[in-house]
Amino acid sequence: MEFSANQLYKSSDSNLSFKQWLKVNQENGNLQNHEQMFNADGENNSEKKEQNNPKSIFKMNKNNLIGLIGVGLLVYGFSIVNKVSSEK
């Protein structure tokens, strides 16, 4: 399991600031480049970069469209139920 740079910094008990500690450890080769390190959420930063390509934007828009249609169907269903109940 890989740890984030922040977790390694906290466990090192260093007197340096995090920014200085990170720079020193990257220069010494102890840590990967910050672009390749895992963030606090445990996700790789490269995964976030993939969200900017046109295919992922299309997928996001597709999911939004599906959600919008679902909400529309729910509203329509509730209006039908209210219409039927008001007729009784």
Secondary structure, DSSP 8 states (H G I E B T S, - for coil): ----HHHHHHHHT-SS-HHHHHHHHHHTTSS--TTTSB-TTS-BHHHHHHTTSHHHHHHHHHHHHHHHHHHHHHHHHHHHHHHHHHH-
